[in-house]
Amino acid sequence: MDNFKENLRNRELVNIYSSLLTKTQQEILEDYFCYDLSLGEIASNRDVSRSAVEDAIKKGMKKIEGFEQELRIYEKRLKVLEITAKMRSKSENLEEIEQLERVVK
């Protein structure tokens, strides 16, 4: 998986599962993946070391990967979006498809 796709996937996983993490892990992962802050920027903002930030990201993502492995919310969301894209190309009733797409976003 290329770096862009991996970052996009991680951002989506953080959006889905971050509320299941500690507040600190949630904030650090959001800063890193959603706001694109560097390890140094996050460390400076929180007055901690870069290694502490890196450790929080690793531990948080390990938890998130575990949640995804069990629940498969991200995987299911991708599958639904793939199916709706196929439906969109074959269907005349776009309103129903748009409603389905809104549910999974």
Backbone as CSV, one residue per row, in Angstrom:
resi,resn,N_x,N_y,N_z,CA_x,CA_y,CA_z,C_x,C_y,C_z
1,MET,0.858,-1.175,0.000,0.000,0.000,0.000,0.897,1.228,0.000
2,ASP,0.611,2.165,-0.895,1.460,3.349,-0.934,1.159,4.261,0.253
3,ASN,2.063,5.188,0.503,1.994,6.046,1.674,0.705,6.864,1.722
4,PHE,0.276,7.390,0.576,-0.947,8.192,0.536,-2.156,7.365,0.950
5,LYS,-2.282,6.164,0.386,-3.415,5.296,0.719,-3.374,4.876,2.183
6,GLU,-2.183,4.604,2.676,-2.047,4.218,4.070,-2.450,5.368,4.996
7,ASN,-2.025,6.586,4.670,-2.400,7.746,5.479,-3.907,7.991,5.434
8,LEU,-4.502,7.832,4.270,-5.950,7.992,4.134,-6.688,6.949,4.966
9,ARG,-6.227,5.711,4.889,-6.836,4.632,5.676,-6.702,4.928,7.170
10,ASN,-5.503,5.327,7.604,-5.293,5.635,9.022,-6.181,6.785,9.480
11,ARG,-6.328,7.806,8.647,-7.193,8.937,8.983,-8.631,8.463,9.180
12,GLU,-9.109,7.614,8.283,-10.468,7.084,8.389,-10.623,6.220,9.636
13,LEU,-9.630,5.384,9.910,-9.692,4.551,11.109,-9.725,5.406,12.373
14,VAL,-8.939,6.462,12.401,-8.946,7.373,13.551,-10.320,8.023,13.687
15,ASN,-10.902,8.451,12.568,-12.242,9.056,12.628,-13.282,8.079,13.161
16,ILE,-13.159,6.823,12.792,-14.137,5.819,13.210,-13.948,5.417,14.671
17,TYR,-12.727,5.146,15.078,-12.470,4.495,16.359,-11.853,5.363,17.454
18,SER,-11.492,6.597,17.179,-10.731,7.365,18.176,-11.491,7.570,19.479
19,SER,-12.806,7.581,19.428,-13.571,7.781,20.666,-13.420,6.608,21.633
20,LEU,-12.846,5.493,21.163,-12.626,4.326,22.020,-11.258,4.362,22.703
21,LEU,-10.473,5.376,22.409,-9.128,5.517,22.977,-9.144,6.456,24.168
22,THR,-7.997,6.547,24.856,-7.878,7.549,25.912,-7.929,8.936,25.267
23,LYS,-8.258,9.922,26.048,-8.341,11.285,25.523,-6.996,11.723,24.934
24,THR,-5.913,11.391,25.594,-4.578,11.769,25.107,-4.276,11.097,23.773
25,GLN,-4.506,9.779,23.683,-4.272,9.074,22.422,-5.150,9.646,21.316
26,GLN,-6.388,9.913,21.642,-7.332,10.470,20.665,-6.798,11.795,20.122
27,GLU,-6.389,12.685,20.989,-5.904,14.003,20.572,-4.624,13.890,19.742
28,ILE,-3.714,13.046,20.174,-2.441,12.900,19.456,-2.684,12.305,18.068
29,LEU,-3.498,11.259,17.982,-3.768,10.639,16.680,-4.500,11.612,15.750
30,GLU,-5.426,12.372,16.281,-6.117,13.367,15.453,-5.154,14.441,14.979
31,ASP,-4.286,14.908,15.868,-3.289,15.903,15.467,-2.404,15.362,14.341
32,TYR,-1.988,14.114,14.479,-1.045,13.520,13.529,-1.709,13.159,12.200
33,PHE,-2.823,12.450,12.259,-3.433,11.955,11.022,-4.454,12.915,10.405
34,CYS,-5.189,13.634,11.228,-6.241,14.499,10.685,-5.766,15.928,10.437
35,TYR,-4.885,16.442,11.315,-4.407,17.812,11.169,-2.987,17.871,10.595
36,ASP,-2.415,16.711,10.334,-1.121,16.597,9.666,0.006,17.332,10.398
37,LEU,-0.038,17.312,11.725,1.051,17.902,12.502,2.193,16.902,12.600
38,SER,3.404,17.394,12.649,4.570,16.523,12.773,4.708,16.052,14.225
39,LEU,5.545,15.033,14.406,5.808,14.553,15.762,6.367,15.678,16.629
40,GLY,7.275,16.455,16.052,7.868,17.572,16.783,6.852,18.632,17.174
41,GLU,5.940,18.946,16.264,4.906,19.943,16.565,3.983,19.464,17.688
42,ILE,3.587,18.208,17.603,2.716,17.654,18.640,3.445,17.634,19.980
43,ALA,4.698,17.203,19.963,5.490,17.150,21.193,5.631,18.540,21.810
44,SER,5.910,19.526,20.976,6.060,20.899,21.462,4.747,21.423,22.045
45,ASN,3.643,21.176,21.352,2.326,21.635,21.824,1.940,20.987,23.153
46,ARG,2.370,19.769,23.375,1.980,19.022,24.578,3.073,19.038,25.649
47,ASP,4.221,19.633,25.320,5.358,19.702,26.235,5.811,18.307,26.675
48,VAL,5.955,17.418,25.670,6.464,16.059,25.892,7.527,15.780,24.831
49,SER,8.182,14.648,24.942,9.218,14.296,23.969,8.593,13.743,22.685
50,ARG,9.388,13.805,21.610,8.959,13.212,20.339,8.706,11.721,20.499
51,SER,9.547,11.070,21.282,9.387,9.625,21.464,8.100,9.292,22.214
52,ALA,7.682,10.168,23.121,6.410,9.951,23.823,5.241,10.050,22.831
53,VAL,5.332,10.995,21.920,4.294,11.150,20.895,4.298,9.936,19.972
54,GLU,5.478,9.549,19.533,5.596,8.396,18.644,5.037,7.136,19.316
55,ASP,5.320,6.975,20.586,4.825,5.821,21.345,3.297,5.859,21.451
56,ALA,2.737,7.035,21.706,1.280,7.166,21.804,0.615,6.835,20.468
57,ILE,1.241,7.245,19.371,0.697,6.948,18.037,0.740,5.441,17.781
58,LYS,1.869,4.816,18.089,1.997,3.372,17.870,0.984,2.594,18.706
59,LYS,0.864,2.940,19.977,-0.069,2.227,20.851,-1.519,2.487,20.439
60,GLY,-1.818,3.723,20.103,-3.179,4.064,19.677,-3.568,3.351,18.396
61,MET,-2.646,3.327,17.433,-2.947,2.656,16.162,-3.037,1.140,16.344
62,LYS,-2.273,0.600,17.276,-2.376,-0.841,17.553,-3.776,-1.165,18.081
63,LYS,-4.279,-0.324,18.978,-5.644,-0.518,19.494,-6.664,-0.383,18.369
64,ILE,-6.499,0.649,17.562,-7.439,0.902,16.465,-7.426,-0.255,15.470
65,GLU,-6.255,-0.759,15.147,-6.158,-1.899,14.226,-6.866,-3.118,14.828
66,GLY,-6.769,-3.282,16.135,-7.477,-4.370,16.814,-8.980,-4.215,16.710
67,PHE,-9.458,-2.972,16.905,-10.895,-2.712,16.766,-11.360,-3.020,15.352
68,GLU,-10.586,-2.586,14.372,-10.957,-2.816,12.969,-10.925,-4.300,12.643
69,GLN,-9.962,-5.006,13.189,-9.873,-6.439,12.936,-11.116,-7.161,13.473
70,GLU,-11.623,-6.702,14.599,-12.810,-7.321,15.195,-14.111,-6.837,14.555
71,LEU,-14.228,-5.534,14.346,-15.505,-4.949,13.915,-15.630,-4.758,12.405
72,ARG,-14.516,-4.506,11.735,-14.471,-4.339,10.275,-15.383,-3.215,9.754
73,ILE,-15.523,-2.149,10.512,-16.374,-1.032,10.098,-15.815,-0.359,8.854
74,TYR,-14.521,-0.097,8.848,-13.905,0.551,7.691,-14.028,-0.328,6.451
75,GLU,-13.729,-1.595,6.611,-13.808,-2.531,5.491,-15.242,-2.596,4.935
76,LYS,-16.223,-2.650,5.832,-17.629,-2.704,5.400,-18.041,-1.401,4.706
77,ARG,-17.556,-0.285,5.223,-17.860,1.011,4.606,-17.336,1.061,3.177
78,LEU,-16.103,0.581,2.969,-15.541,0.557,1.616,-16.369,-0.322,0.694
79,LYS,-16.801,-1.462,1.197,-17.593,-2.388,0.391,-18.928,-1.750,-0.005
80,VAL,-19.594,-1.077,0.928,-20.866,-0.413,0.627,-20.659,0.691,-0.407
81,LEU,-19.584,1.451,-0.268,-19.308,2.509,-1.244,-19.013,1.932,-2.621
82,GLU,-18.330,0.802,-2.659,-18.047,0.126,-3.923,-19.354,-0.341,-4.576
83,ILE,-20.239,-0.915,-3.784,-21.525,-1.395,-4.300,-22.378,-0.227,-4.791
84,THR,-22.393,0.864,-4.044,-23.200,2.011,-4.478,-22.642,2.630,-5.750
85,ALA,-21.322,2.596,-5.910,-20.739,3.114,-7.155,-21.195,2.271,-8.339
86,LYS,-21.241,0.952,-8.167,-21.739,0.077,-9.230,-23.219,0.329,-9.495
87,MET,-23.976,0.511,-8.425,-25.411,0.784,-8.572,-25.638,2.096,-9.310
88,ARG,-24.828,3.087,-8.974,-24.963,4.408,-9.593,-24.791,4.313,-11.107
89,SER,-23.880,3.471,-11.542,-23.627,3.352,-12.982,-24.737,2.581,-13.705
90,LYS,-25.523,1.825,-12.952,-26.565,1.001,-13.562,-27.980,1.487,-13.289
91,SER,-28.144,2.395,-12.364,-29.482,2.753,-11.905,-29.902,4.136,-12.370
92,GLU,-31.201,4.285,-12.472,-31.783,5.584,-12.804,-32.230,6.315,-11.535
93,ASN,-32.428,5.568,-10.447,-32.933,6.152,-9.211,-31.767,6.573,-8.314
94,LEU,-31.228,7.739,-8.588,-30.052,8.219,-7.865,-30.372,8.656,-6.445
95,GLU,-31.610,9.020,-6.174,-31.975,9.490,-4.837,-31.758,8.394,-3.789
96,GLU,-32.159,7.168,-4.078,-31.958,6.057,-3.142,-30.475,5.788,-2.925
97,ILE,-29.708,5.845,-3.981,-28.266,5.601,-3.876,-27.610,6.694,-3.051
98,GLU,-27.995,7.939,-3.244,-27.429,9.048,-2.488,-27.762,8.920,-1.007
99,GLN,-28.973,8.442,-0.691,-29.337,8.222,0.698,-28.453,7.154,1.329
100,LEU,-28.201,6.085,0.615,-27.336,5.020,1.097,-25.909,5.532,1.304
101,GLU,-25.415,6.330,0.390,-24.065,6.886,0.506,-23.958,7.796,1.723
102,ARG,-24.991,8.568,2.023,-24.977,9.458,3.199,-24.894,8.647,4.498
103,VAL,-25.507,7.475,4.510,-25.497,6.642,5.708,-24.092,6.172,6.038
104,VAL,-23.324,5.797,5.036,-21.991,5.236,5.294,-20.909,6.301,5.445
105,LYS,-21.188,7.540,5.192,-20.163,8.588,5.329,-20.180,9.203,6.690
